[in-house]
Amino acid sequence: QVQLVESGGGLVQPGGSLRLSCAVSGFTLNYYAIGWFRQAPGQESEGVSCIVRSDGSTHYADSVKGRFTISRDNAKNTVYLQVNSPKPEDTAVYFCAAAFRVMTTATMYSPHSYALWGQGTQVTVSS
């Protein structure tokens, strides 16, 4: 059964840190591009990071660059998103998604590029 399951969300103070996990099953992780998206109430989905399938290179939206880090553990079939120095505007439901395709900078932040999605995990940044 193909599945992506996010975990690790919760309440975090501004300037703190947390790590989100995306555990995948039913497919070989390193054959897929994995993206992290987020959606705040009343706002459109925003792609924040992607790790591509070819060379595992990582990419970040300007809004999170320098604060978020995406990584992949093929042995554990898990992709992580390390969130450092979060800001209140990072509050959202975070989703991971998988795509069996080559990503470019033009496609990796579009939700339409991904066929497989997790259920999401809530991140709330507040003091």
Secondary structure, DSSP 8 states (H G I E B T S, - for coil): --EEEEE--EEE-TT-EEEEEEEEESS-GGGSEEEEEEE-TTS--EEEEEE-SSS--EEE-TTTTTTEEEEEEGGGTEEEEEEES--GGG-EEEEEEEESS---TTTTT-GGG--EE---EEEEE--
